[in-house]
Amino acid sequence: MKRMIALGGGCYGLLHVSHLLKARAKGRIEFDRIVVVDRNAVPLVRQRLGDHPDVEYVQDTWEHFLYQYARKGGLGPDDEVVPPCIGPHLTLLWLRERINRETSLRAEIVPWDIRIGTPFEVTLPVGTHAVSYALWRCPSTCIEPPLCPAIRGPRDWDMEAFVRKHFSRWTVRDRPIDHCEVFVSRHRAWGVATYPAIRFLEAWDRMERLWQTDPGREWQVLVATVSACHGLLGVLRVVKGRSDE
């Protein structure tokens, strides 16, 4: 069974779920079920759509849901995650939580303190870094086409390529980045972007191999969730010693 995991059941969640169902009805996308994750038992999506036979509702926080879901036996190999348009850096928080709960290591978020050269960039109060190639306000339903409607010309940039090319040169809090995990969100239906859920398992496997190569070493790990034009970056410092010690 292929599931679309929609994080958020509010106004953006309603847009995402509605557009996914419409796209499936037109044969533009295939899936079996949409899972809407929201802290409210009756979010806006449910109020508007009711109990749709192919929509399941889970009352939970995004962070707790992802920790339980994003593991072997939890996610399906073909599942896709629909991230919220506005929200915390969930992939970063997921990795920190799993390291702290399941290993003998301790992971802490390192407050961002550098500029990396994208046209727009701002460090958020929680210590993560928002970046964009746009100096204008993009509509939430933009599909990031090859021809950018804002500049009326070719979109000759890609945030994933930029991060992968340059991350090894960055030093956050005077320490270089040792490793990078990028979750790439691409548009699957009008106004709906997703990334493959299997990326969680792939990232975790790489992280386990990373610290097994040198168990006593301190690691600085960049986690990026990006689309073609925008991104959210965060750094974890992973050291020996459990967080409850």
Secondary structure as the mmCIF struct_conf table of DSSP 4:
data_model
#
loop_
_struct_conf.conf_type_id
_struct_conf.id
_struct_conf.beg_label_comp_id
_struct_conf.beg_label_asym_id
_struct_conf.beg_label_seq_id
_struct_conf.end_label_comp_id
_struct_conf.end_label_asym_id
_struct_conf.end_label_seq_id
STRN STRN1 ARG A 3 LEU A 7
BEND BEND1 GLY A 10 GLY A 10
HELX_RH_AL_P HELX_RH_AL_P1 CYS A 11 ALA A 25
TURN_TY1_P TURN_TY1_P1 LYS A 26 GLY A 27
BEND BEND2 ARG A 28 ARG A 28
BEND BEND3 ASP A 32 ASP A 32
STRN STRN2 ARG A 33 ASP A 38
BEND BEND4 ARG A 39 VAL A 42
HELX_RH_AL_P HELX_RH_AL_P2 LEU A 44 LEU A 49
BEND BEND5 ASP A 51 ASP A 51
TURN_TY1_P TURN_TY1_P2 PRO A 53 ASP A 54
STRN STRN3 VAL A 55 GLN A 59
BEND BEND6 ASP A 60 ASP A 60
HELX_RH_AL_P HELX_RH_AL_P3 TRP A 62 TYR A 69
BEND BEND7 ALA A 70 ARG A 71
TURN_TY1_P TURN_TY1_P3 LYS A 72 GLY A 74
BEND BEND8 LEU A 75 LEU A 75
TURN_TY1_P TURN_TY1_P4 PRO A 77 ASP A 78
STRN STRN4 GLU A 80 VAL A 82
BEND BEND9 CYS A 85 ILE A 86
HELX_RH_AL_P HELX_RH_AL_P4 LEU A 90 GLU A 102
BEND BEND10 THR A 103 SER A 104
STRN STRN5 LEU A 105 VAL A 110
HELX_LH_PP_P HELX_LH_PP_P1 PRO A 111 TRP A 112
BEND BEND11 PRO A 119 PRO A 119
STRN STRN6 PHE A 120 THR A 123
TURN_TY1_P TURN_TY1_P5 PRO A 125 VAL A 126
BEND BEND12 GLY A 127 GLY A 127
STRN STRN7 HIS A 129 SER A 132
BEND BEND13 TYR A 133 TYR A 133
BEND BEND14 LEU A 135 TRP A 136
HELX_LH_PP_P HELX_LH_PP_P2 ARG A 137 PRO A 139
TURN_TY1_P TURN_TY1_P6 SER A 140 THR A 141
BEND BEND15 PRO A 146 PRO A 146
STRN STRN8 LEU A 147 CYS A 148
TURN_TY1_P TURN_TY1_P7 PRO A 149 ARG A 152
STRN STRN9 GLY A 153 PRO A 154
HELX_RH_AL_P HELX_RH_AL_P5 MET A 159 HIS A 166
HELX_RH_3T_P HELX_RH_3T_P1 PHE A 167 ARG A 169
STRN STRN10 THR A 171 VAL A 172
TURN_TY1_P TURN_TY1_P8 ARG A 173 ASP A 174
STRN STRN11 ARG A 175 PRO A 176
STRN STRN12 HIS A 179 VAL A 184
STRN STRN13 ARG A 186 ALA A 189
TURN_TY1_P TURN_TY1_P9 TRP A 190 GLY A 191
STRN STRN14 VAL A 192 PRO A 196
TURN_TY1_P TURN_TY1_P10 ALA A 197 ALA A 197
HELX_RH_AL_P HELX_RH_AL_P6 ILE A 198 THR A 213
BEND BEND16 ASP A 214 ASP A 214
TURN_TY1_P TURN_TY1_P11 PRO A 215 GLY A 216
STRN STRN15 TRP A 219 VAL A 226
BEND BEND17 ALA A 228 CYS A 229
STRN STRN16 HIS A 230 LYS A 240
BEND BEND18 GLY A 241 GLY A 241
TURN_TY1_P TURN_TY1_P12 SER A 243 ASP A 244
#
